[in-house]
Amino acid sequence: QVQLVESGGGLVQAGGSLRLSCAASGSSVMILRINAMGWYRQAPGKQRELVAGITRGGTTNYAESVKGRFTIFRDSARTVNLQMNNLKSEDTAVYYCAADTARGYDNWGQGTQVTVSS
């Protein structure tokens, strides 16, 4: 099991920026098993959706709605960040960090609230 803790959420005006960070903890064996890390979000009344993901090799993928505005990157094997620029009101959601250690994202953080005011 890998424990994930998110930070960096908050309130920002439309057009502003925020950076989310996620730190993974656990045994070295489990950390080495992380194949990919990603960010999901869930807005009120909506399903959780993938925002961005990054593989161990550095391959990234993004939801169409955030392409060109959000950037996912890793500082180390234990951390993943999401730089969010030009935020829009529709980006308001709880953002969750996730890690894939087996088949799919099987480890989740508690979530951090991002609120964009228009």
Secondary structure, DSSP 8 states (H G I E B T S, - for coil): --EEEEE--EEEETT--EEEEEEEES-HHHHHT--EEEEEEE-TTS--EEEEEEETT--EEE-GGGTTTEEEEEEETTEEEEEE-S--GGG-EEEEEEEESSSSEEEE---EEEEEE-
